[in-house]
Amino acid sequence: MPGSDSPASPVALATELYQRARAAAVDQRPAEAVRLLHRALRKVDSTDDPVALEVRTRALISLASAEAEIASAEAGLSRLEHAEVVLRQMPSSETRQTLELTTGLQRAVVLFRTGRPAESLALFDRVLPDLDRGDDASALLLARNLMNRALVHVTMNNHDAARADLYRCLELTAAHGLAGIEGKARHTLGDQSQMFGDLPEALRHYEHAARIYETVAPGWLARLRLDQAKALLTAGLAEEAARHLDEAIPELHRNRVVQDVAEAEVARAAAAILDGDLRTARRLADSARRRFLRRGNATWAELAALAKLRADAIAALTGDRRRGGFQLPADLARLGARLAELGPRDEASVARLLAVRLLLRRRAVAEATELLDRVPAPRRTTPVDHRMLLRLCRAELAVATGRPRAALAQARAGLAELGRARDRMGGLDLVCGTAVHGEELGALAVRLVVGSARGTAGARRVLEWQERTRAQVYRYEPLPAIEDPALARHITEMRHVQRTVQQHRLSGRPVAALEQRYAWLQREASRLGWYTSPWGRPRPVAAPEEVAAELGERTLLSLVTHAGALMAVVVRRGGFRLVRLGSAAEVVETATQLYADIDALAPDHLPPPLAAAVTASARRRADALDRMLMAPLAGIVGDGELVVVPIGPLYALPWSALPSLRGRPLAVAPSATAWVTAARGARRPDGPTVLVGGPGVPGAIGEVRQLRSVYPAARVVDGSGASSAEVLAALDGARLAHLVAHGAHEPGNALFSRLELVDGPLFAHETTRLRRLPERVVLAACELAMSHIRPGEEALGFAGTLLASGSRSVVGAVARVGDQAAADTMAELHRRLAGGVSPAVALAEANAVDPLRRPFVCLGAG
């Protein structure tokens, strides 16, 4: 821009203010930009000098962009009209021509940001060809607006055109050193990948953009976290998405980026709905809608209205009649019609589909049918959760019209479609999270088959459908590790920070800042893991006949709830049988009480009166569970080894505490397919035995060297040598690994459940990087057999990660256990394992001595 002869002149001062404002705007701080631009305009408001006119025009164009973000579209467009008036006062020149083009491009951006993409695209198409002149100045303007036009193309589903604009933009950024624009182009590539369901690729682009933003435009990180959160919602990861948004929203508020704040509130409402927090969802949706209306953005205001009505519909569908007002289906249908006119076709379909579900609940079948007929077929870019909702509506309509086979056909097709989406996911969290979108569809199918099950064929069919709907993450064949340096650095620092936290606590020093750093590192490591750690190649779900053949003389119990009752599919000697057990609610409540009793009974030196009282309570509850769970199976399951596939709340049940299971070999698996996979897993008769002793464990169980009498050739890793690197190296390829160390189950992020070693924690995540997981693992201390149960009965934790990654069997405690009880159990377990018996048999005999104080289970193959 031309300067003035006097460095203190109004034009020079206005120029300096304008440049500061542009830097603030580029860093996504529009409120600061507005303040600086108003000051700049006051400096040059009363002169017709050509240089002053140029400064005034540029300031007005930038002010239009900033005010469109923090005020309204009308405010922004009004500033552009003012800029055009000033432009007409300038003499004809190349500068004036460039500013005229810039004004048109800024108008296109404002139109797009306020929900008018078709008008925006037409304007971009008219102006952009005049910018391709090859010099640095025009390259910056061209690259920025190619990226802006790509956003419009993405919104309008012109994906080939969007990709062409983005790659042309990246060519310009590389040729002219435009790092900030490159970050935004990578960001937009992430948005496009997300629309096509390629979430690992989307998250990879987002992280690439984040690294650029951290250096050149940190103000854009909050917007990036918003888009990452939308991708995580597609993957069903509500908690993770909520954390991203809770980080981003305060920063967006500080920057006064009203559009982004409101979009973030809509996304946060979606996360709250997925998490069952409907009150929060309604509050956020209302707030977002008010913001959009003030901006004059009708399309987004209707999307916010959909978020609120969606919360109301879910409340009505789940039994909250206060939210099931008579007008709700009609309100949703009308909203669907308005959205269809405005353009968001997928969201219009969601509104209509929710109305269909409500109408079917009211038995208004004809009205529901007519409305469902108006829902168009999904497009290539339709999100998987929308596809599953359409399948669910078709299945529910089929049930309502007496066509159960058609309902099951919809469920079968929908779950297969969900499986294809899952197969494209990257990290374990993404693979696991998608199950939430098929939960209701799968539950409907299982209800239908259980309700109509008769005889062997009916029981076989129930098992078949159970396997389609549960624990899919365990059917993937792990891929070779792909090392990512950034992920490795984060995990190494997490280990150091966690160790430092422990040292500070012992010495009474503050740890709040360290804990915040640890939480940040865990989030960053999770983000990287979503696309740097592809989970594996999908394997088919095991057919019932495969399960029966693999069982041999074992008996499988696959539990399922139906109409308030707990039921079991029994597979024994090639036959299938469905048996009704006790009340599901009563079983779960009694199991929870038993767990609390066993927890209370754990300390080694309880006062005798207290120990007697707790023991008596535990026995009563174990007896009650035995009557509800096992008595109905008397004479059906024989007396051989059992394989139990529990429902989620029973994963923490210490099965050996039930009187009829005392001393009986039993393995717990997340699905029959997972058990078959584990049973067929690689055996390593010549693999080494590894004994690991972590720091600070009481000597009764911490002295792993005493097991050398059982395993003379074992490799011992303990004392100062028990570092995470040494332990991981020893575990790779082992036949048996005995791990005795303090640890923690991390329910919020199971991959970061951990064992404490001399250099800090060894995370479950790190075990997934091993080339060959140990065939058998014994977790001798703490509650590392615990699992966090996600939709689809996906059980994840330290032990679950080992199983999903390739270990055949994992022995661990599902409740607290006393030091002496653990030591005695381990000694007896290993004597039997060394004698050649299976983990399930060895553990059953060891637990039988004192089952209430030995809450160990065998997970996997048994």
KAUR-V921153 format. One record per backbone hydrogen bond with DSSP energy under -0.5 kcal/mol. CO is the residue of the C=O (numbers start at 1). NH is the residue of the N-H. If there is no record, write none. Layout:
((CO/NH) (CO/NH))
This chain:
((5/7) (6/9) (9/13) (10/14) (11/15) (12/16) (13/17) (14/18) (15/19) (16/20) (17/21) (18/22) (19/23) (20/24) (21/25) (22/26) (23/27) (24/29) (25/28) (29/33) (30/34) (31/35) (32/36) (33/37) (34/38) (35/39) (36/40) (37/41) (38/42) (39/43) (40/43) (40/44) (41/44) (42/45) (44/47) (49/53) (50/54) (51/55) (52/56) (53/57) (54/58) (55/59) (56/60) (57/61) (58/62) (59/63) (60/64) (61/65) (62/66) (63/67) (64/68) (65/69) (66/70) (67/71) (67/72) (69/258) (69/259) (72/76) (73/77) (74/78) (75/79) (76/80) (77/81) (78/82) (79/83) (80/84) (81/85) (82/86) (83/87) (84/88) (86/89) (87/90) (93/97) (94/98) (95/99) (96/100) (97/101) (98/102) (99/103) (100/104) (101/105) (102/106) (103/107) (104/108) (105/109) (106/110) (107/111) (108/112) (109/113) (110/114) (111/116) (112/115) (116/120) (117/121) (118/122) (119/123) (120/124) (121/125) (122/126) (123/127) (124/128) (125/129) (127/130) (128/131) (128/132) (129/132) (131/133) (135/139) (136/140) (137/141) (138/142) (139/143) (140/144) (141/145) (142/146) (143/147) (144/148) (145/149) (146/150) (147/151) (148/152) (149/153) (150/154) (151/155) (152/156) (153/158) (154/157) (157/159) (158/162) (159/163) (160/164) (161/165) (162/166) (163/167) (164/168) (165/169) (166/170) (167/171) (168/172) (169/173) (170/174) (171/175) (172/176) (173/177) (173/178) (177/179) (178/182) (179/183) (180/184) (181/185) (182/186) (183/187) (184/188) (185/189) (186/190) (187/191) (188/192) (189/193) (190/194) (191/195) (192/196) (193/198) (194/197) (197/199) (198/202) (199/203) (200/204) (201/205) (202/206) (203/207) (204/208) (205/209) (206/210) (207/211) (208/212) (209/213) (210/214) (211/215) (212/215) (212/216) (213/217) (217/220) (218/221) (220/224) (221/225) (222/226) (223/227) (224/228) (225/229) (226/230) (227/231) (228/232) (229/233) (230/234) (231/235) (232/237) (233/236) (236/238) (237/241) (238/242) (239/243) (240/244) (241/245) (242/246) (243/247) (244/248) (245/249) (246/250) (247/251) (248/252) (249/253) (250/254) (251/255) (252/256) (252/257) (253/256) (255/31) (256/258) (257/261) (258/262) (259/263) (260/264) (261/265) (262/266) (263/267) (264/268) (265/269) (266/270) (267/271) (268/272) (269/273) (270/274) (271/275) (272/277) (273/276) (276/278) (277/281) (278/282) (279/283) (280/284) (281/285) (282/286) (283/287) (284/288) (285/289) (286/290) (287/291) (288/292) (289/293) (290/294) (291/295) (292/296) (292/297) (293/296) (295/73) (296/298) (297/301) (298/302) (299/303) (300/304) (301/305) (302/306) (303/307) (304/308) (305/309) (306/310) (307/311) (308/312) (309/313) (310/314) (311/315) (312/316) (313/317) (314/318) (315/320) (316/319) (319/321) (320/323) (321/324) (325/328) (327/331) (328/332) (329/333) (330/334) (331/335) (332/336) (333/337) (334/338) (335/339) (336/340) (337/341) (338/342) (339/343) (343/345) (344/348) (345/349) (346/350) (347/351) (348/352) (349/353) (350/354) (351/355) (352/356) (353/357) (354/358) (355/359) (356/360) (357/361) (358/362) (359/364) (360/363) (363/365) (364/368) (365/369) (366/370) (367/371) (368/372) (369/373) (371/374) (372/375) (374/376) (379/382) (383/387) (384/388) (385/389) (386/390) (387/391) (388/392) (389/393) (390/394) (391/395) (392/396) (393/397) (394/398) (395/399) (396/400) (397/401) (398/403) (399/402) (403/407) (404/408) (405/409) (406/410) (407/411) (408/412) (409/413) (410/414) (411/415) (412/416) (413/417) (414/418) (415/419) (416/420) (417/421) (418/422) (419/423) (420/424) (421/424) (422/425) (426/535) (427/431) (428/432) (429/433) (430/434) (432/435) (433/436) (434/437) (434/438) (435/438) (436/439) (438/442) (439/443) (440/444) (441/445) (442/446) (443/447) (444/448) (445/449) (446/450) (447/451) (448/452) (449/453) (450/453) (454/458) (455/459) (456/460) (457/461) (458/462) (459/463) (460/464) (461/465) (462/466) (463/467) (464/468) (465/469) (466/469) (466/470) (471/474) (472/475) (473/476) (475/539) (476/478) (477/537) (481/483) (484/488) (485/489) (486/490) (487/491) (488/492) (489/493) (490/494) (491/495) (492/496) (493/497) (494/498) (495/499) (496/500) (497/501) (498/502) (499/503) (500/504) (501/505) (502/506) (503/507) (504/508) (504/509) (505/508) (511/515) (512/516) (513/517) (514/518) (515/519) (516/520) (517/521) (518/522) (519/523) (520/524) (521/525) (522/526) (523/527) (524/528) (525/529) (526/530) (527/530) (528/531) (528/532) (529/533) (530/427) (535/479) (537/477) (543/546) (543/547) (544/548) (545/549) (546/550) (547/551) (548/552) (551/554) (552/573) (554/573) (555/643) (556/558) (556/571) (557/559) (557/645) (558/569) (560/567) (562/565) (564/584) (564/585) (565/562) (566/581) (567/560) (568/570) (568/579) (569/558) (569/571) (570/572) (570/577) (571/556) (572/575) (575/572) (577/570) (577/579) (579/568) (582/566) (583/587) (584/588) (585/589) (586/590) (587/591) (588/592) (589/593) (590/594) (591/595) (592/596) (593/597) (594/598) (595/599) (596/600) (597/601) (599/602) (603/606) (607/611) (608/612) (609/613) (610/614) (611/615) (612/616) (613/617) (614/618) (615/619) (616/620) (617/621) (618/622) (619/623) (620/624) (621/625) (622/626) (623/627) (624/628) (625/629) (626/630) (626/631) (628/582) (630/633) (631/634) (633/636) (633/637) (641/555) (642/667) (643/557) (644/646) (644/669) (645/559) (647/650) (648/651) (650/653) (653/655) (654/657) (655/658) (658/661) (658/662) (659/662) (661/664) (663/665) (665/642) (667/644) (668/860) (671/675) (672/676) (673/677) (674/678) (675/679) (676/680) (678/681) (684/687) (688/735) (688/736) (689/715) (690/692) (690/738) (691/717) (692/740) (694/697) (698/701) (698/702) (699/703) (702/704) (703/706) (704/707) (705/708) (706/709) (707/710) (707/711) (711/714) (714/716) (715/691) (715/717) (716/718) (717/693) (718/721) (719/722) (721/723) (722/758) (723/727) (724/728) (725/729) (726/730) (727/731) (728/732) (731/734) (734/775) (735/776) (736/690) (737/739) (737/778) (738/692) (738/740) (739/741) (739/780) (739/781) (740/694) (742/756) (744/754) (745/747) (746/749) (749/752) (750/753) (751/765) (753/764) (754/744) (755/757) (755/762) (757/760) (760/757) (761/763) (762/755) (763/766) (763/767) (764/767) (764/768) (765/768) (766/769) (767/770) (772/733) (775/808) (775/809) (776/737) (777/779) (777/811) (778/739) (778/780) (781/784) (782/813) (783/786) (784/799) (787/789) (788/790) (788/796) (790/793) (790/794) (792/471) (793/795) (794/790) (794/796) (796/788) (797/801) (798/802) (799/803) (800/804) (801/805) (802/806) (802/807) (803/806) (808/861) (809/777) (810/859) (811/779) (812/857) (813/785) (818/822) (819/823) (820/824) (821/825) (822/826) (823/827) (824/828) (825/829) (826/830) (827/831) (828/832) (829/833) (830/834) (831/835) (832/837) (833/836) (838/842) (839/843) (840/844) (841/845) (842/846) (843/847) (844/848) (846/849) (847/850) (850/853) (850/854) (854/856) (855/814) (857/812) (857/859) (858/668) (859/810) (862/840))
